[in-house]
Every structure is written in C-alpha cells, then in structure tokens.
Amino acid sequence: MELHVSNFSPKTTEKELKNLFSKYGTVLGSRIFIDPYTRQRKDFGFISMSSRKGGLKALEKMNGKKVNNCQLIVKEILI
C-alpha cells in the first residue's frame, strides 16, 4: 500500500519517516522528494507499506499526528 505524506518539517529525514511508520507494519521504502532544478526539498513524500492492513493502521494513526512541530497529512494513493 502506498501512502502520500505531506506537511512535515524540513528537518524530517526519510529514515525518520520510515521509523515512524514502521510501528504499524513493515515499511518497504520511504522517499522525500527534491526539486531537480532548485535542489530544494519538497514537503511531501511517499511511504510504501508491505500490507494494506498495516497501511490502513498507519494512515489512521499518523494522519494529523504532530512530528517536529508539524501536523502530518497522510493519504492513501489510489491506483
């Protein structure tokens, strides 16, 4: 299951995101995007969860959670 995560602090790392979401299931990967032209970090990324069950639990628990003084926005990516 793929999750879109946004509104996190510029200090947040891919490893930190992975650790936060791994409490709810196996995380296959995390990615924070960087603008290829400006080299500036974007305030969004993706989390790949190994199962839908873990992804739904992470979505429920992490959406709206404050991390580094920023309230996360987590949404399911529908394909």
N, C-alpha and C positions, 0 to 999 in steps of 0.2 A: 504494500500500500504506500502511495506517495502522499506526502504532506507538504503543503506550502507554508512556510513560517516567515512572518514579517514583523516589523516594528521592534527589532531587537537593537541593543546598544552596539555602537561601533567597536566596543571592546570585546564583544562576544566572538568566540572562535568556533570553527567547525567542530573541533574536539569537544568544546563545552556543550554545543548543541547536541552532539551525539550522546554525551554523558547524561544530559537532562532527559532525553527521550528514551534512553536505554532502560530506564526504570520501569517502562511499560511494555517492553518486548525487545526483541533483537533488532538492532539498527544495522541495516546493510550499508548505509552511507549517509553522509551529510555534506551539503555543499552551500557555501555562501558565494554569491556572485560578485564579480568585479567588472566594472565597465571597461571594455577593452581599449577605449580611446583615452579616458581620463585616468585610468588605473585606480579610481575611487571605488571603495566597497559600496555595494548596494545594501539596503536594509532588509533584504529578503533572501531566502534560500530554500532548500528542499531537504527533506528527511525521507529516506527510504526505509520503511519498516518491513520485516520479513513476513508478517502476517496481518491480515485485516483486523483480527481481534486486538492485537497489540496496537495497531494504528488507531483504531477507534478509541481505545482506552487512553492513548497518548493525546489524541485530539480533545477528548473530554477533560482531561486533567491539565493540559498545558495551555489551552486557549484561554487567554485572559490572565495567565499567571505572570507575576512581576519577576523579571530577571534583570539584574543590573539597572534597576530603576526604570525599566521599560516594560510595558504590558504587551506580552506576545499576542499575535494574531495567528492562529493556526487553522488552516482549512484543508479539506481533502481535495486532492486533484482527481477529478473525474476524467477518465479517458474514454 
